[in-house]
Amino acid sequence: MDYRAEIFDRMQLLYHETGFNDHQIHCEIRLAGGLDETRLRRAVRLSLASIPILATRYRAQSGRPAWESLPESDLERAFAVADDEAVFESEKTYRIREEEGPQVRLCLLRGERGALALTMNHMIADGAGFKEYLYFLCECYARAGEGAGESEGESEGESEGERACAGSSPAMRIDGDRGITDLMRAFGAGAKIRAALTQGADSNRTGKLAFPFDEGGELHPFIATRLISREKVAGLKAYCRARGATLNDAALAAYYRVLARTIGRAALEGLEVPIMIDMRRYLPSRSFAVLRNLASTAITRLRQSEGEGFEETLAKAKALMDALKSRNIGLGGYLKLSLLFSLFGGRAAESLLRRGLRHPLLCMTNLGEIDAKRLVFAGSRVASAYVCGSIKYKPHFQLALSGFDGTITLSSNLYGSEEDRNRVDVFLARVEREFPCA
């Protein structure tokens, strides 16, 4: 079965083709014990059977881009194993080729304390959808153990995929409408008009100031991370609650402050930071019925005074975010793209979009909390986990946040040099040091 490529599928591909990022979402999970390799392989195949859009390749023929179902022999690429950390490290930055598929890949690090590296094509889903896939994979892992003994023998004429799924069945089939019709129906005509009039400059801007990257060195993909402890996160939450602010407000304030010190005085007044918006906030139901992209952007502008303290910057970030939330944040970009594709059709709209696309030099995304109660692989406790966004191409830089079990992981992904990695590591450490405790 073929699936139509939706507007935001094509947007993510343009991000790669126009030099912004690799349009992948990445995740690393560390376990307190090992996982059953055969059972995990079966779970991955069950997830592909349940979410058929993942078992496809991208085809852009005759001006009608679509997702084309893969032959079963190609699905083996969705699962890999690593026997050492060096191989596993390379899997963490794996890039799925959309024209080959499948659109998800999982690598198991073998050992008494195993680990998982997962990559999903951002054309298929956003961060919120990716997390739902992680939970669903855990369900499939549990079900893959049911009746496994009955399926160890191979029946003549039985395909490899049938053997992988034998004796178990997934909880549901996730194969709904991947478009945005339901989202646009959530807004009345008045809300759309107001968004069109007031959010014209809320997306698609480049900015003038950039992160000071290394100008030489051999480039390679990397994911730089910094874990903030439960104790510090608990203190930060208490600090924010006392001031009516959110953790996201605090992260945005810390990001602006460290950027100003890193870039220089010009950043105090001339800095703009686009942030990612999960548009599911406007849907009446957030049930997991389909993998799709429902992320938008909004540009924040925060002026700092020389020498101001964190509390003052936090108050500005809170006021800024409260104002954005009061006017259907993120809707403007969806309206512009929907209108563009409606007026000009797919091929012409994509050509216009390619010419007019402006990538932010600095941005931030909060991928939210990974639910520790749902990220459970039967028989092995998850010790740590984080999700991070696409790997950026220089000169673009993004700070990402991901929570798990009371901790927060700061991350930044880049195709850069070793010196770039050192600079990013220092930057993440400075962001953490900005966070006060209660």
Phi, psi and omega in degrees: 000138177259151180236138177294139175281123183278169184305314186280343168298312184290328176300315181297322178295321178297327178301321178287313185292336180256015169082028180263306180203178185271007181045045173236154171247139187236153180210141173234132179235126175254137186247151176282342178220191179267172175240153176285113186298316181296318180294321179293319177300318179296321180297319179297317179294324176298320180294323177293323178292329182276332182237079190298339179297336179286336182265048184226173169230156184270132178231129181241059182262145176057028177072011180236083181299140182207163174259121186252131182300140182272150168293152186300328182297334181279346184289343179299337180292349181284347184228135179217163176230154177227139180260352179213164185294329182297315178293319180297321180300320179292329179291333180297333180249023182301140176246118176285132174271112187300330182282353179250315181070182349300171188266013173218149177216137178233134176240129178261125171274114181291152176144172180297326174243092186281175178209158179234136170244122181240140176228136174230141177294122181295343175295333183274320187206161173262187184298320180295318177294322178300318178297321177296326176296319179302315179295320181294323177299322176298319176299316181295324178295319177296316182287332179293342176273347180283119177070019182298325180296331181288341188253010183290330176281150182254126178276144180297133179085358181276132182286163179298321178295321178294322177294322180296326184262358184297142175079002180208157178217143181291162185290332185198168174252124185254094192206051183264194179289124183266006180279192183241018182302315182295326179292314182294332177291343181286349182246137175281173181299321181297317180296321180292319179296315180298318180295320180296325182278328188253347183247024183298331182250020184274000179204172175060051175230146184271314187089167185248339186253141185228161176293140182280081180283162172293143181265357180227199177086156178282134184269141175206156180284141174211158175239111178267132183227158173214123183268127175261128189293162177301319183297316181290322178296318179298319178294321179293320178299316180296319178299315181292317180302320181295342182244010178068021183254170178251166174300324179296320175301316181294319179295319180295318178297315180296321180298313179300318184294316181288324176300319181298320180286330183282319185274323180122182187303328182300335182283345182298321184245337188256020187264136173232135180231108173292142177238154180274143181237127174275111184285356175297343179303337183262355182275143179294333180226139178251021180297148185276095182247346185196149171270126180197173178263118175230043179250139177233184179227156171217139182269127175259147177226115184230120178268137178244148173265146180297127178087001180290152182274172182299320183299321178292319178294322178298318179299321178293317180296319178298314179298320179297311182292322177299319179294317180295318182294336183284352184229048175052057182308133177093346185290327185303315180297322179294320180296316182296316181292318179298317180294318180301312182286332178289320184283322191247351182079166189303304187293313181293320180296319180294322178295317178295319181296318180300319182287330185259359185289131178238123183262135178290140177283334179227137178203170181217145175222137175249109184275002173077188185272133168276123185288108182295336179283341180256337178272078186228116173262116186311124176091356181213122181283139175277120181275321179203156180198148172207154174243141176222163186276199184291155178277123186277150170263137178301144013265022185273144184220137180222136169262133179236148176237142177212130182255150174202123172051046175088354178254166173230134173254121170273139179214157172211129185248141186202147161271099186211187181266174176297324176295321175301317180298318178300317180294321179293318177302316178298318180299313181297321177297321179293322177299315179299319182294340177290333185288122176276161173255156182294000000 
